[in-house]
């Protein structure tokens, strides 16, 4: 979830196996006031589970190509 005006991360819901591996990126982003765009521009190795965070952040910006 992001603030619609600033794009800053407000929180997230993660459901599924091994999603606890994604928490550090999201908590760091929230603690440091990063935006969805900042998360989307971060390097996410392929193929990895973390790509889902990049894709979700790109979706917020209307730039997702896989969702």
CHARMM internal coordinates of N, CA and C (Angstrom, degrees):
IC EDIT
DIST 1 N 1 CA 1.4372
DIST 1 CA 1 C 1.5207
ANGL 1 N 1 CA 1 C 108.34
DIST 1 C 2 N 1.3122
ANGL 1 CA 1 C 2 N 115.60
DIHE 1 N 1 CA 1 C 2 N 134.40
DIST 2 N 2 CA 1.4591
ANGL 1 C 2 N 2 CA 120.54
DIHE 1 CA 1 C 2 N 2 CA -179.87
DIST 2 CA 2 C 1.5216
ANGL 2 N 2 CA 2 C 110.00
DIHE 1 C 2 N 2 CA 2 C -128.82
DIST 2 C 3 N 1.3147
ANGL 2 CA 2 C 3 N 115.51
DIHE 2 N 2 CA 2 C 3 N 153.94
DIST 3 N 3 CA 1.4550
ANGL 2 C 3 N 3 CA 121.00
DIHE 2 CA 2 C 3 N 3 CA 173.68
DIST 3 CA 3 C 1.5207
ANGL 3 N 3 CA 3 C 107.60
DIHE 2 C 3 N 3 CA 3 C -68.02
DIST 3 C 4 N 1.3212
ANGL 3 CA 3 C 4 N 117.37
DIHE 3 N 3 CA 3 C 4 N 126.20
DIST 4 N 4 CA 1.4620
ANGL 3 C 4 N 4 CA 119.80
DIHE 3 CA 3 C 4 N 4 CA -174.50
DIST 4 CA 4 C 1.5220
ANGL 4 N 4 CA 4 C 113.69
DIHE 3 C 4 N 4 CA 4 C -66.84
DIST 4 C 5 N 1.3175
ANGL 4 CA 4 C 5 N 117.83
DIHE 4 N 4 CA 4 C 5 N -21.30
DIST 5 N 5 CA 1.4673
ANGL 4 C 5 N 5 CA 120.18
DIHE 4 CA 4 C 5 N 5 CA -179.44
DIST 5 CA 5 C 1.5277
ANGL 5 N 5 CA 5 C 112.51
DIHE 4 C 5 N 5 CA 5 C -90.85
DIST 5 C 6 N 1.3275
ANGL 5 CA 5 C 6 N 116.40
DIHE 5 N 5 CA 5 C 6 N -44.77
DIST 6 N 6 CA 1.4625
ANGL 5 C 6 N 6 CA 119.40
DIHE 5 CA 5 C 6 N 6 CA -175.96
DIST 6 CA 6 C 1.5233
ANGL 6 N 6 CA 6 C 113.43
DIHE 5 C 6 N 6 CA 6 C -96.04
DIST 6 C 7 N 1.3366
ANGL 6 CA 6 C 7 N 117.43
DIHE 6 N 6 CA 6 C 7 N -22.54
DIST 7 N 7 CA 1.4641
ANGL 6 C 7 N 7 CA 120.87
DIHE 6 CA 6 C 7 N 7 CA -176.42
DIST 7 CA 7 C 1.5143
ANGL 7 N 7 CA 7 C 113.62
DIHE 6 C 7 N 7 CA 7 C 81.35
DIST 7 C 8 N 1.3562
ANGL 7 CA 7 C 8 N 117.75
DIHE 7 N 7 CA 7 C 8 N 2.17
DIST 8 N 8 CA 1.4661
ANGL 7 C 8 N 8 CA 120.67
DIHE 7 CA 7 C 8 N 8 CA -179.50
DIST 8 CA 8 C 1.5204
ANGL 8 N 8 CA 8 C 111.17
DIHE 7 C 8 N 8 CA 8 C -70.47
DIST 8 C 9 N 1.3119
ANGL 8 CA 8 C 9 N 115.42
DIHE 8 N 8 CA 8 C 9 N 143.23
DIST 9 N 9 CA 1.4540
ANGL 8 C 9 N 9 CA 122.23
DIHE 8 CA 8 C 9 N 9 CA 179.78
DIST 9 CA 9 C 1.5206
ANGL 9 N 9 CA 9 C 110.04
DIHE 8 C 9 N 9 CA 9 C -68.73
DIST 9 C 10 N 1.3433
ANGL 9 CA 9 C 10 N 116.49
DIHE 9 N 9 CA 9 C 10 N 125.85
DIST 10 N 10 CA 1.4620
ANGL 9 C 10 N 10 CA 122.16
DIHE 9 CA 9 C 10 N 10 CA 178.15
DIST 10 CA 10 C 1.5154
ANGL 10 N 10 CA 10 C 111.41
DIHE 9 C 10 N 10 CA 10 C -101.36
DIST 10 C 11 N 1.3118
ANGL 10 CA 10 C 11 N 117.41
DIHE 10 N 10 CA 10 C 11 N -31.79
DIST 11 N 11 CA 1.4564
ANGL 10 C 11 N 11 CA 121.97
DIHE 10 CA 10 C 11 N 11 CA -179.06
DIST 11 CA 11 C 1.5160
ANGL 11 N 11 CA 11 C 109.62
DIHE 10 C 11 N 11 CA 11 C 175.63
DIST 11 C 12 N 1.3287
ANGL 11 CA 11 C 12 N 115.02
DIHE 11 N 11 CA 11 C 12 N -179.44
DIST 12 N 12 CA 1.4658
ANGL 11 C 12 N 12 CA 119.31
DIHE 11 CA 11 C 12 N 12 CA -178.60
DIST 12 CA 12 C 1.5207
ANGL 12 N 12 CA 12 C 110.33
DIHE 11 C 12 N 12 CA 12 C -155.72
DIST 12 C 13 N 1.3029
ANGL 12 CA 12 C 13 N 115.69
DIHE 12 N 12 CA 12 C 13 N 153.85
DIST 13 N 13 CA 1.4511
ANGL 12 C 13 N 13 CA 122.99
DIHE 12 CA 12 C 13 N 13 CA 172.95
DIST 13 CA 13 C 1.5217
ANGL 13 N 13 CA 13 C 107.14
DIHE 12 C 13 N 13 CA 13 C -118.64
DIST 13 C 14 N 1.3087
ANGL 13 CA 13 C 14 N 116.51
DIHE 13 N 13 CA 13 C 14 N 127.55
DIST 14 N 14 CA 1.4607
ANGL 13 C 14 N 14 CA 121.27
DIHE 13 CA 13 C 14 N 14 CA 179.38
DIST 14 CA 14 C 1.5207
ANGL 14 N 14 CA 14 C 108.39
DIHE 13 C 14 N 14 CA 14 C -125.84
DIST 14 C 15 N 1.3139
ANGL 14 CA 14 C 15 N 116.23
DIHE 14 N 14 CA 14 C 15 N 127.54
DIST 15 N 15 CA 1.4628
ANGL 14 C 15 N 15 CA 121.39
DIHE 14 CA 14 C 15 N 15 CA 179.90
DIST 15 CA 15 C 1.5203
ANGL 15 N 15 CA 15 C 107.98
DIHE 14 C 15 N 15 CA 15 C -134.45
DIST 15 C 16 N 1.3247
ANGL 15 CA 15 C 16 N 116.64
DIHE 15 N 15 CA 15 C 16 N 128.52
DIST 16 N 16 CA 1.4512
ANGL 15 C 16 N 16 CA 120.31
DIHE 15 CA 15 C 16 N 16 CA 176.10
DIST 16 CA 16 C 1.5092
ANGL 16 N 16 CA 16 C 112.20
DIHE 15 C 16 N 16 CA 16 C 137.88
DIST 16 C 17 N 1.3201
ANGL 16 CA 16 C 17 N 115.71
DIHE 16 N 16 CA 16 C 17 N 171.51
DIST 17 N 17 CA 1.4606
ANGL 16 C 17 N 17 CA 119.82
DIHE 16 CA 16 C 17 N 17 CA 179.98
DIST 17 CA 17 C 1.5261
ANGL 17 N 17 CA 17 C 111.38
DIHE 16 C 17 N 17 CA 17 C -66.91
DIST 17 C 18 N 1.3085
ANGL 17 CA 17 C 18 N 115.96
DIHE 17 N 17 CA 17 C 18 N 137.71
DIST 18 N 18 CA 1.4616
ANGL 17 C 18 N 18 CA 124.18
DIHE 17 CA 17 C 18 N 18 CA 174.42
DIST 18 CA 18 C 1.5285
ANGL 18 N 18 CA 18 C 115.27
DIHE 17 C 18 N 18 CA 18 C 66.24
DIST 18 C 19 N 1.3521
ANGL 18 CA 18 C 19 N 118.25
DIHE 18 N 18 CA 18 C 19 N 14.95
DIST 19 N 19 CA 1.4605
ANGL 18 C 19 N 19 CA 118.80
DIHE 18 CA 18 C 19 N 19 CA 179.74
DIST 19 CA 19 C 1.5212
ANGL 19 N 19 CA 19 C 112.51
DIHE 18 C 19 N 19 CA 19 C -69.41
DIST 19 C 20 N 1.3249
ANGL 19 CA 19 C 20 N 117.26
DIHE 19 N 19 CA 19 C 20 N -17.07
DIST 20 N 20 CA 1.4693
ANGL 19 C 20 N 20 CA 118.64
DIHE 19 CA 19 C 20 N 20 CA 176.93
DIST 20 CA 20 C 1.5277
ANGL 20 N 20 CA 20 C 110.70
DIHE 19 C 20 N 20 CA 20 C -61.63
DIST 20 C 21 N 1.3223
ANGL 20 CA 20 C 21 N 117.75
DIHE 20 N 20 CA 20 C 21 N -20.95
DIST 21 N 21 CA 1.4657
ANGL 20 C 21 N 21 CA 121.93
DIHE 20 CA 20 C 21 N 21 CA 176.26
DIST 21 CA 21 C 1.5296
ANGL 21 N 21 CA 21 C 112.05
DIHE 20 C 21 N 21 CA 21 C -67.52
DIST 21 C 22 N 1.3286
ANGL 21 CA 21 C 22 N 117.04
DIHE 21 N 21 CA 21 C 22 N -19.21
DIST 22 N 22 CA 1.4614
ANGL 21 C 22 N 22 CA 121.02
DIHE 21 CA 21 C 22 N 22 CA -177.72
DIST 22 CA 22 C 1.5219
ANGL 22 N 22 CA 22 C 113.35
DIHE 21 C 22 N 22 CA 22 C -90.97
DIST 22 C 23 N 1.3221
ANGL 22 CA 22 C 23 N 117.15
DIHE 22 N 22 CA 22 C 23 N -15.33
DIST 23 N 23 CA 1.4652
ANGL 22 C 23 N 23 CA 121.04
DIHE 22 CA 22 C 23 N 23 CA -175.55
DIST 23 CA 23 C 1.5207
ANGL 23 N 23 CA 23 C 114.90
DIHE 22 C 23 N 23 CA 23 C -58.23
DIST 23 C 24 N 1.3343
ANGL 23 CA 23 C 24 N 120.07
DIHE 23 N 23 CA 23 C 24 N -44.06
DIST 24 N 24 CA 1.4761
ANGL 23 C 24 N 24 CA 118.75
DIHE 23 CA 23 C 24 N 24 CA -177.20
DIST 24 CA 24 C 1.5277
ANGL 24 N 24 CA 24 C 113.85
DIHE 23 C 24 N 24 CA 24 C -56.76
DIST 24 C 25 N 1.3076
ANGL 24 CA 24 C 25 N 118.05
DIHE 24 N 24 CA 24 C 25 N -40.17
DIST 25 N 25 CA 1.4645
ANGL 24 C 25 N 25 CA 119.45
DIHE 24 CA 24 C 25 N 25 CA 179.55
DIST 25 CA 25 C 1.5228
ANGL 25 N 25 CA 25 C 110.68
DIHE 24 C 25 N 25 CA 25 C -64.00
DIST 25 C 26 N 1.3193
ANGL 25 CA 25 C 26 N 116.20
DIHE 25 N 25 CA 25 C 26 N -42.18
DIST 26 N 26 CA 1.4626
ANGL 25 C 26 N 26 CA 119.62
DIHE 25 CA 25 C 26 N 26 CA -178.29
DIST 26 CA 26 C 1.5236
ANGL 26 N 26 CA 26 C 112.67
DIHE 25 C 26 N 26 CA 26 C -70.76
DIST 26 C 27 N 1.3238
ANGL 26 CA 26 C 27 N 117.45
DIHE 26 N 26 CA 26 C 27 N -39.50
DIST 27 N 27 CA 1.4661
ANGL 26 C 27 N 27 CA 118.99
DIHE 26 CA 26 C 27 N 27 CA 179.78
DIST 27 CA 27 C 1.5323
ANGL 27 N 27 CA 27 C 110.66
DIHE 26 C 27 N 27 CA 27 C -69.37
DIST 27 C 28 N 1.3171
ANGL 27 CA 27 C 28 N 117.70
DIHE 27 N 27 CA 27 C 28 N -38.03
DIST 28 N 28 CA 1.4688
ANGL 27 C 28 N 28 CA 120.13
DIHE 27 CA 27 C 28 N 28 CA 175.73
DIST 28 CA 28 C 1.5272
ANGL 28 N 28 CA 28 C 111.20
DIHE 27 C 28 N 28 CA 28 C -64.38
DIST 28 C 29 N 1.3162
ANGL 28 CA 28 C 29 N 116.10
DIHE 28 N 28 CA 28 C 29 N -40.70
DIST 29 N 29 CA 1.4598
ANGL 28 C 29 N 29 CA 120.19
DIHE 28 CA 28 C 29 N 29 CA 178.70
DIST 29 CA 29 C 1.5213
ANGL 29 N 29 CA 29 C 110.69
DIHE 28 C 29 N 29 CA 29 C -62.04
DIST 29 C 30 N 1.3240
ANGL 29 CA 29 C 30 N 116.80
DIHE 29 N 29 CA 29 C 30 N -44.79
DIST 30 N 30 CA 1.4555
ANGL 29 C 30 N 30 CA 119.73
DIHE 29 CA 29 C 30 N 30 CA -178.97
DIST 30 CA 30 C 1.5259
ANGL 30 N 30 CA 30 C 111.39
DIHE 29 C 30 N 30 CA 30 C -67.88
DIST 30 C 31 N 1.3175
ANGL 30 CA 30 C 31 N 117.14
DIHE 30 N 30 CA 30 C 31 N -44.59
DIST 31 N 31 CA 1.4659
ANGL 30 C 31 N 31 CA 120.55
DIHE 30 CA 30 C 31 N 31 CA -179.43
DIST 31 CA 31 C 1.5258
ANGL 31 N 31 CA 31 C 112.94
DIHE 30 C 31 N 31 CA 31 C -63.03
DIST 31 C 32 N 1.3183
ANGL 31 CA 31 C 32 N 117.11
DIHE 31 N 31 CA 31 C 32 N -28.14
DIST 32 N 32 CA 1.4581
ANGL 31 C 32 N 32 CA 121.28
DIHE 31 CA 31 C 32 N 32 CA -176.93
DIST 32 CA 32 C 1.5248
ANGL 32 N 32 CA 32 C 113.80
DIHE 31 C 32 N 32 CA 32 C -103.37
DIST 32 C 33 N 1.3382
ANGL 32 CA 32 C 33 N 116.55
DIHE 32 N 32 CA 32 C 33 N 9.92
DIST 33 N 33 CA 1.4573
ANGL 32 C 33 N 33 CA 120.43
DIHE 32 CA 32 C 33 N 33 CA 175.34
DIST 33 CA 33 C 1.5111
ANGL 33 N 33 CA 33 C 115.17
DIHE 32 C 33 N 33 CA 33 C 66.22
DIST 33 C 34 N 1.3381
ANGL 33 CA 33 C 34 N 116.37
DIHE 33 N 33 CA 33 C 34 N 30.63
DIST 34 N 34 CA 1.4625
ANGL 33 C 34 N 34 CA 119.10
DIHE 33 CA 33 C 34 N 34 CA 179.67
DIST 34 CA 34 C 1.5252
ANGL 34 N 34 CA 34 C 111.03
DIHE 33 C 34 N 34 CA 34 C -74.97
DIST 34 C 35 N 1.2966
ANGL 34 CA 34 C 35 N 115.58
DIHE 34 N 34 CA 34 C 35 N 155.30
DIST 35 N 35 CA 1.4626
ANGL 34 C 35 N 35 CA 121.53
DIHE 34 CA 34 C 35 N 35 CA 178.21
DIST 35 CA 35 C 1.5191
ANGL 35 N 35 CA 35 C 109.83
DIHE 34 C 35 N 35 CA 35 C -98.94
DIST 35 C 36 N 1.3285
ANGL 35 CA 35 C 36 N 115.05
DIHE 35 N 35 CA 35 C 36 N 170.45
DIST 36 N 36 CA 1.4670
ANGL 35 C 36 N 36 CA 119.79
DIHE 35 CA 35 C 36 N 36 CA 175.03
DIST 36 CA 36 C 1.5213
ANGL 36 N 36 CA 36 C 110.18
DIHE 35 C 36 N 36 CA 36 C -59.06
DIST 36 C 37 N 1.3201
ANGL 36 CA 36 C 37 N 117.14
DIHE 36 N 36 CA 36 C 37 N -37.13
DIST 37 N 37 CA 1.4620
ANGL 36 C 37 N 37 CA 121.13
DIHE 36 CA 36 C 37 N 37 CA 177.64
DIST 37 CA 37 C 1.5112
ANGL 37 N 37 CA 37 C 112.52
DIHE 36 C 37 N 37 CA 37 C -62.74
DIST 37 C 38 N 1.3324
ANGL 37 CA 37 C 38 N 116.62
DIHE 37 N 37 CA 37 C 38 N -38.91
DIST 38 N 38 CA 1.4655
ANGL 37 C 38 N 38 CA 120.69
DIHE 37 CA 37 C 38 N 38 CA 177.14
DIST 38 CA 38 C 1.5219
ANGL 38 N 38 CA 38 C 110.60
DIHE 37 C 38 N 38 CA 38 C -62.43
DIST 38 C 39 N 1.3141
ANGL 38 CA 38 C 39 N 116.68
DIHE 38 N 38 CA 38 C 39 N -42.61
DIST 39 N 39 CA 1.4702
ANGL 38 C 39 N 39 CA 121.12
DIHE 38 CA 38 C 39 N 39 CA 178.97
DIST 39 CA 39 C 1.5204
ANGL 39 N 39 CA 39 C 110.06
DIHE 38 C 39 N 39 CA 39 C -65.62
DIST 39 C 40 N 1.3190
ANGL 39 CA 39 C 40 N 117.19
DIHE 39 N 39 CA 39 C 40 N -42.88
DIST 40 N 40 CA 1.4611
ANGL 39 C 40 N 40 CA 121.48
DIHE 39 CA 39 C 40 N 40 CA -179.48
DIST 40 CA 40 C 1.5213
ANGL 40 N 40 CA 40 C 111.79
DIHE 39 C 40 N 40 CA 40 C -62.66
DIST 40 C 41 N 1.3292
ANGL 40 CA 40 C 41 N 117.54
DIHE 40 N 40 CA 40 C 41 N -37.25
DIST 41 N 41 CA 1.4653
ANGL 40 C 41 N 41 CA 121.41
DIHE 40 CA 40 C 41 N 41 CA -177.93
DIST 41 CA 41 C 1.5221
ANGL 41 N 41 CA 41 C 113.35
DIHE 40 C 41 N 41 CA 41 C -80.45
DIST 41 C 42 N 1.3383
ANGL 41 CA 41 C 42 N 117.46
DIHE 41 N 41 CA 41 C 42 N -12.74
DIST 42 N 42 CA 1.4560
ANGL 41 C 42 N 42 CA 120.67
DIHE 41 CA 41 C 42 N 42 CA 177.72
DIST 42 CA 42 C 1.5348
ANGL 42 N 42 CA 42 C 109.30
DIHE 41 C 42 N 42 CA 42 C -67.16
DIST 42 C 43 N 1.3153
ANGL 42 CA 42 C 43 N 117.31
DIHE 42 N 42 CA 42 C 43 N 147.99
DIST 43 N 43 CA 1.4627
ANGL 42 C 43 N 43 CA 121.27
DIHE 42 CA 42 C 43 N 43 CA 179.44
DIST 43 CA 43 C 1.5255
ANGL 43 N 43 CA 43 C 109.58
DIHE 42 C 43 N 43 CA 43 C -73.45
DIST 43 C 44 N 1.3184
ANGL 43 CA 43 C 44 N 116.17
DIHE 43 N 43 CA 43 C 44 N 125.26
DIST 44 N 44 CA 1.4626
ANGL 43 C 44 N 44 CA 123.46
DIHE 43 CA 43 C 44 N 44 CA 175.63
DIST 44 CA 44 C 1.5270
ANGL 44 N 44 CA 44 C 107.05
DIHE 43 C 44 N 44 CA 44 C -122.34
DIST 44 C 45 N 1.3102
ANGL 44 CA 44 C 45 N 115.78
DIHE 44 N 44 CA 44 C 45 N 114.79
DIST 45 N 45 CA 1.4682
ANGL 44 C 45 N 45 CA 120.53
DIHE 44 CA 44 C 45 N 45 CA -176.02
DIST 45 CA 45 C 1.5236
ANGL 45 N 45 CA 45 C 111.03
DIHE 44 C 45 N 45 CA 45 C -62.48
DIST 45 C 46 N 1.3248
ANGL 45 CA 45 C 46 N 115.47
DIHE 45 N 45 CA 45 C 46 N 150.87
DIST 46 N 46 CA 1.4704
ANGL 45 C 46 N 46 CA 122.07
DIHE 45 CA 45 C 46 N 46 CA 178.94
DIST 46 CA 46 C 1.5183
ANGL 46 N 46 CA 46 C 108.51
DIHE 45 C 46 N 46 CA 46 C -120.51
DIST 46 C 47 N 1.2902
ANGL 46 CA 46 C 47 N 118.22
DIHE 46 N 46 CA 46 C 47 N 134.65
DIST 47 N 47 CA 1.4690
ANGL 46 C 47 N 47 CA 129.58
DIHE 46 CA 46 C 47 N 47 CA -5.26
DIST 47 CA 47 C 1.5203
ANGL 47 N 47 CA 47 C 110.81
DIHE 46 C 47 N 47 CA 47 C -91.20
DIST 47 C 48 N 1.3123
ANGL 47 CA 47 C 48 N 117.03
DIHE 47 N 47 CA 47 C 48 N 126.16
DIST 48 N 48 CA 1.4597
ANGL 47 C 48 N 48 CA 121.60
DIHE 47 CA 47 C 48 N 48 CA 176.48
DIST 48 CA 48 C 1.5182
ANGL 48 N 48 CA 48 C 109.68
DIHE 47 C 48 N 48 CA 48 C -144.44
DIST 48 C 49 N 1.3023
ANGL 48 CA 48 C 49 N 115.57
DIHE 48 N 48 CA 48 C 49 N 162.66
DIST 49 N 49 CA 1.4543
ANGL 48 C 49 N 49 CA 121.76
DIHE 48 CA 48 C 49 N 49 CA 177.53
DIST 49 CA 49 C 1.5273
ANGL 49 N 49 CA 49 C 110.56
DIHE 48 C 49 N 49 CA 49 C -64.70
DIST 49 C 50 N 1.3325
ANGL 49 CA 49 C 50 N 117.00
DIHE 49 N 49 CA 49 C 50 N -32.10
DIST 50 N 50 CA 1.4671
ANGL 49 C 50 N 50 CA 119.86
DIHE 49 CA 49 C 50 N 50 CA -176.10
DIST 50 CA 50 C 1.5233
ANGL 50 N 50 CA 50 C 113.47
DIHE 49 C 50 N 50 CA 50 C -64.56
DIST 50 C 51 N 1.3042
ANGL 50 CA 50 C 51 N 117.50
DIHE 50 N 50 CA 50 C 51 N -16.78
DIST 51 N 51 CA 1.4664
ANGL 50 C 51 N 51 CA 119.99
DIHE 50 CA 50 C 51 N 51 CA 177.49
DIST 51 CA 51 C 1.5163
ANGL 51 N 51 CA 51 C 112.29
DIHE 50 C 51 N 51 CA 51 C -59.67
DIST 51 C 52 N 1.3283
ANGL 51 CA 51 C 52 N 116.73
DIHE 51 N 51 CA 51 C 52 N -25.40
DIST 52 N 52 CA 1.4560
ANGL 51 C 52 N 52 CA 119.70
DIHE 51 CA 51 C 52 N 52 CA 179.53
DIST 52 CA 52 C 1.5313
ANGL 52 N 52 CA 52 C 110.59
DIHE 51 C 52 N 52 CA 52 C -64.99
DIST 52 C 53 N 1.3341
ANGL 52 CA 52 C 53 N 117.88
DIHE 52 N 52 CA 52 C 53 N -32.22
DIST 53 N 53 CA 1.4659
ANGL 52 C 53 N 53 CA 120.71
DIHE 52 CA 52 C 53 N 53 CA 176.94
DIST 53 CA 53 C 1.5227
ANGL 53 N 53 CA 53 C 110.57
DIHE 52 C 53 N 53 CA 53 C -68.36
DIST 53 C 54 N 1.3204
ANGL 53 CA 53 C 54 N 116.70
DIHE 53 N 53 CA 53 C 54 N -41.53
DIST 54 N 54 CA 1.4564
ANGL 53 C 54 N 54 CA 120.82
DIHE 53 CA 53 C 54 N 54 CA 177.22
DIST 54 CA 54 C 1.5253
ANGL 54 N 54 CA 54 C 110.10
DIHE 53 C 54 N 54 CA 54 C -61.14
DIST 54 C 55 N 1.3130
ANGL 54 CA 54 C 55 N 116.40
DIHE 54 N 54 CA 54 C 55 N -45.20
DIST 55 N 55 CA 1.4624
ANGL 54 C 55 N 55 CA 120.76
DIHE 54 CA 54 C 55 N 55 CA -178.09
DIST 55 CA 55 C 1.5268
ANGL 55 N 55 CA 55 C 110.98
DIHE 54 C 55 N 55 CA 55 C -65.36
DIST 55 C 56 N 1.3384
ANGL 55 CA 55 C 56 N 117.09
DIHE 55 N 55 CA 55 C 56 N -40.77
DIST 56 N 56 CA 1.4636
ANGL 55 C 56 N 56 CA 120.47
DIHE 55 CA 55 C 56 N 56 CA 178.03
DIST 56 CA 56 C 1.5222
ANGL 56 N 56 CA 56 C 110.89
DIHE 55 C 56 N 56 CA 56 C -64.42
DIST 56 C 57 N 1.3315
ANGL 56 CA 56 C 57 N 116.75
DIHE 56 N 56 CA 56 C 57 N -40.88
DIST 57 N 57 CA 1.4607
ANGL 56 C 57 N 57 CA 120.56
DIHE 56 CA 56 C 57 N 57 CA 177.78
DIST 57 CA 57 C 1.5213
ANGL 57 N 57 CA 57 C 110.76
DIHE 56 C 57 N 57 CA 57 C -65.43
DIST 57 C 58 N 1.3196
ANGL 57 CA 57 C 58 N 116.95
DIHE 57 N 57 CA 57 C 58 N -38.98
DIST 58 N 58 CA 1.4674
ANGL 57 C 58 N 58 CA 120.41
DIHE 57 CA 57 C 58 N 58 CA 176.76
DIST 58 CA 58 C 1.5241
ANGL 58 N 58 CA 58 C 111.01
DIHE 57 C 58 N 58 CA 58 C -66.16
DIST 58 C 59 N 1.3206
ANGL 58 CA 58 C 59 N 117.19
DIHE 58 N 58 CA 58 C 59 N -33.38
DIST 59 N 59 CA 1.4617
ANGL 58 C 59 N 59 CA 120.90
DIHE 58 CA 58 C 59 N 59 CA 178.13
DIST 59 CA 59 C 1.5309
ANGL 59 N 59 CA 59 C 110.12
DIHE 58 C 59 N 59 CA 59 C -63.55
DIST 59 C 60 N 1.3304
ANGL 59 CA 59 C 60 N 116.95
DIHE 59 N 59 CA 59 C 60 N -39.87
DIST 60 N 60 CA 1.4632
ANGL 59 C 60 N 60 CA 121.03
DIHE 59 CA 59 C 60 N 60 CA 177.74
DIST 60 CA 60 C 1.5264
ANGL 60 N 60 CA 60 C 109.94
DIHE 59 C 60 N 60 CA 60 C -58.87
DIST 60 C 61 N 1.3164
ANGL 60 CA 60 C 61 N 116.43
DIHE 60 N 60 CA 60 C 61 N -36.96
DIST 61 N 61 CA 1.4643
ANGL 60 C 61 N 61 CA 121.46
DIHE 60 CA 60 C 61 N 61 CA -178.94
DIST 61 CA 61 C 1.5331
ANGL 61 N 61 CA 61 C 112.98
DIHE 60 C 61 N 61 CA 61 C -87.84
DIST 61 C 62 N 1.3363
ANGL 61 CA 61 C 62 N 116.78
DIHE 61 N 61 CA 61 C 62 N 2.14
DIST 62 N 62 CA 1.4611
ANGL 61 C 62 N 62 CA 120.37
DIHE 61 CA 61 C 62 N 62 CA -178.90
DIST 62 CA 62 C 1.5095
ANGL 62 N 62 CA 62 C 113.91
DIHE 61 C 62 N 62 CA 62 C 72.60
DIST 62 C 63 N 1.3506
ANGL 62 CA 62 C 63 N 117.51
DIHE 62 N 62 CA 62 C 63 N 25.62
DIST 63 N 63 CA 1.4518
ANGL 62 C 63 N 63 CA 121.00
DIHE 62 CA 62 C 63 N 63 CA -176.14
DIST 63 CA 63 C 1.5333
ANGL 63 N 63 CA 63 C 113.93
DIHE 62 C 63 N 63 CA 63 C -121.90
DIST 63 C 64 N 1.3318
ANGL 63 CA 63 C 64 N 117.31
DIHE 63 N 63 CA 63 C 64 N 10.27
DIST 64 N 64 CA 1.4644
ANGL 63 C 64 N 64 CA 120.22
DIHE 63 CA 63 C 64 N 64 CA -178.41
DIST 64 CA 64 C 1.5241
ANGL 64 N 64 CA 64 C 110.38
DIHE 63 C 64 N 64 CA 64 C -67.78
DIST 64 C 65 N 1.3227
ANGL 64 CA 64 C 65 N 115.60
DIHE 64 N 64 CA 64 C 65 N 141.74
DIST 65 N 65 CA 1.4632
ANGL 64 C 65 N 65 CA 118.60
DIHE 64 CA 64 C 65 N 65 CA 179.28
DIST 65 CA 65 C 1.5285
ANGL 65 N 65 CA 65 C 112.61
DIHE 64 C 65 N 65 CA 65 C -114.66
DIST 65 C 66 N 1.3449
ANGL 65 CA 65 C 66 N 117.47
DIHE 65 N 65 CA 65 C 66 N -10.34
DIST 66 N 66 CA 1.4569
ANGL 65 C 66 N 66 CA 119.74
DIHE 65 CA 65 C 66 N 66 CA -177.90
DIST 66 CA 66 C 1.5235
ANGL 66 N 66 CA 66 C 113.74
DIHE 65 C 66 N 66 CA 66 C -113.02
DIST 66 C 67 N 1.3075
ANGL 66 CA 66 C 67 N 118.52
DIHE 66 N 66 CA 66 C 67 N -7.08
DIST 67 N 67 CA 1.4706
ANGL 66 C 67 N 67 CA 120.75
DIHE 66 CA 66 C 67 N 67 CA -179.44
DIST 67 CA 67 C 1.5029
ANGL 67 N 67 CA 67 C 109.17
DIHE 66 C 67 N 67 CA 67 C -105.75
END
COOR INIT
IC SEED 1 N 1 CA 1 C
IC BUILD
